[in-house]
Amino acid sequence: MKLIIVSGRSGSGKSTALHVLEDLGFYCIDNLPIGLLFPLTQEATTQEAPGRLKKMAVSIDARNLSGELANFETIYQQLKQTGVEVEIIFLDADEQSLLQRFHATRRKHPLSDDRTSLREAITNEKQLLEPLSKLADLYVNTTGLSMYELRDMIKQRVAGRKDQELALLFQSFGFKHGVPVDSDYVFDVRCLPNPYWDTSLRKHTGIDQPVIDFLEREPLTRQMVDDLIRFLSTWLPSFADSNRSYMTISIGCTGGQHRSVYVCEQLGRLFRDHYHNVQVRHTELPHLQARGEI
């Protein structure tokens, strides 16, 4: 049996993720009390259980009792010992994004009341869900993602992965906008020559041929890419051997437009020859495009 547990703070996209898994053939249950998790899987693994229960996804959030949330790790270890294949997907977003989403939808936060403001509820929820977030196999920061982008990411990273196979995400970002919190590895490529200072390249990105030609003329670029390939080729198999399901490798430059984009594209192209599920995401490009900067 395969069980995916979806958790995260309210407003981060849990319902969207659960709907994607339902479309992928998982039997889905929203807001399952943690105390029912072990009996449910025991029932689903009996010989009499219908086949549709062999792939199950449940949403667990702060609507559970705080005592049950605190005991989650014990139940999680019990599940693993029974041979159930368990994955935890934890979704989150920065506080400002969560505030904006609640104001836009005018929904009430499950932890807010007459004495607890929305901001306080969002902060308290993070602490309550820590027992799940620290065990997450896949942490997704949904800040800046539309519902459709989140649907695509969940579909590609979960459905596109063969059982027991490591799924890789290479994402570019700009250090001036902050390091992505969902990173497993972060590499800084700001030491490479910056195409931004060539005014003819300023509106191009690391996907465009003029920027590619600029960077590939520089010996440092090839050395950096080769060193990253060598390092990741050495250590990714060890993560796969330790039953790691997902790895997010973030490549950063100053603005997330030229150098980091180029390096991510190079790494994604090469590692697709060795791994079935490799995704490339450029964090800053949609924002630059929306502002008319590229």
C-alpha positions, 0 to 999 in steps of 0.5 A, spaced: 500 500 500 502 507 498 500 512 503 501 520 501 500 524 507 498 532 505 499 537 510 501 544 511 498 551 513 491 553 511 491 557 505 498 553 502 494 549 497 493 542 500 486 542 497 489 543 490 494 538 491 489 533 494 485 534 488 491 532 483 492 526 487 485 524 486 485 525 479 491 521 479 487 515 482 488 516 489 483 514 494 483 521 498 480 523 505 480 530 507 482 532 514 483 525 517 484 525 525 491 522 526 488 517 531 484 514 525 490 513 521 493 507 523 486 503 523 485 506 516 491 503 513 490 496 517 483 496 514 486 498 507 491 492 507 487 486 509 485 481 503 478 483 503 480 491 502 478 493 495 483 495 490 482 502 490 484 503 497 491 501 495 493 508 493 491 512 498 492 520 500 490 523 506 490 531 508 492 532 515 492 539 518 491 544 524 484 542 525 486 536 529 487 536 536 494 539 538 495 532 542 494 528 536 499 532 532 504 532 537 504 524 537 504 524 529 511 521 529 510 515 533 504 513 529 508 515 523 514 510 525 508 505 526 506 505 519 513 504 516 514 498 521 508 495 517 511 496 511 506 501 508 510 506 503 509 513 506 510 519 503 509 526 506 508 532 502 508 539 506 506 545 503 507 552 505 508 559 503 510 566 506 506 569 511 504 575 507 502 570 501 497 567 506 495 573 509 493 575 502 490 569 500 485 569 506 483 576 505 482 575 498 477 569 499 474 572 506 475 565 509 476 564 516 482 561 519 481 554 523 485 557 529 483 564 529 477 566 534 475 573 538 482 572 541 486 570 536 488 574 530 489 572 523 496 573 523 497 570 530 493 564 527 498 563 521 504 563 526 501 558 531 499 553 526 506 553 523 508 551 530 503 546 531 504 542 524 512 542 526 511 534 527 509 533 520 514 538 517 520 536 519 518 529 517 516 531 510 519 527 504 517 533 499 516 540 502 513 545 497 513 553 498 507 555 494 509 563 495 508 566 488 505 559 485 498 560 481 493 554 483 495 551 476 502 552 477 501 548 483 497 542 480 502 541 475 508 541 480 504 536 484 503 532 478 510 532 475 513 531 481 509 525 484 505 522 478 512 522 474 516 519 479 517 511 478 516 507 485 523 508 489 526 513 484 529 520 486 525 526 483 529 532 482 527 539 481 533 544 479 530 551 480 534 558 479 533 564 483 535 571 485 539 572 492 536 579 492 529 576 493 531 570 498 533 563 498 528 558 497 526 555 503 524 548 500 531 547 498 535 541 499 542 544 496 543 551 494 549 553 490 551 560 488 554 562 481 555 569 482 562 568 481 561 567 474 561 573 469 554 577 469 551 578 462 547 583 465 552 588 465 552 587 457 546 592 455 545 588 449 543 582 453 540 585 459 533 583 457 535 576 455 535 570 460 539 564 461 535 560 456 536 565 450 542 563 445 545 570 446 546 569 453 548 562 452 553 564 447 556 569 452 557 564 458 560 559 454 565 563 452 567 564 459 572 558 461 569 559 469 562 557 466 564 550 464 568 549 470 562 551 474 557 546 471 562 540 470 564 541 478 556 541 480 555 535 475 561 531 478 558 533 485 551 531 484 553 525 480 557 523 486 552 524 492 545 523 489 545 516 489 547 516 496 540 520 497 536 515 493 539 509 497 537 512 503 530 512 501 530 519 499 524 520 494 525 528 492 531 533 492 530 540 490 537 543 488 537 551 488 542 555 483 542 562 485 545 568 482 544 576 483 537 577 480 535 569 477 535 571 470 541 569 467 547 565 470 542 561 475 537 560 469 543 557 464 546 553 469 539 550 471 538 548 464 544 545 463 544 540 469 536 539 468 538 537 460 544 532 463 541 529 469 535 527 465 539 522 461 540 518 468 533 520 472 526 519 470 523 525 473 527 531 472 524 538 473 527 545 471 523 551 474 525 558 474 523 562 480 524 569 478 522 569 470 515 569 471 515 576 475 520 579 471 516 577 465 510 580 468 514 587 470 516 587 462 523 586 464 524 581 459 
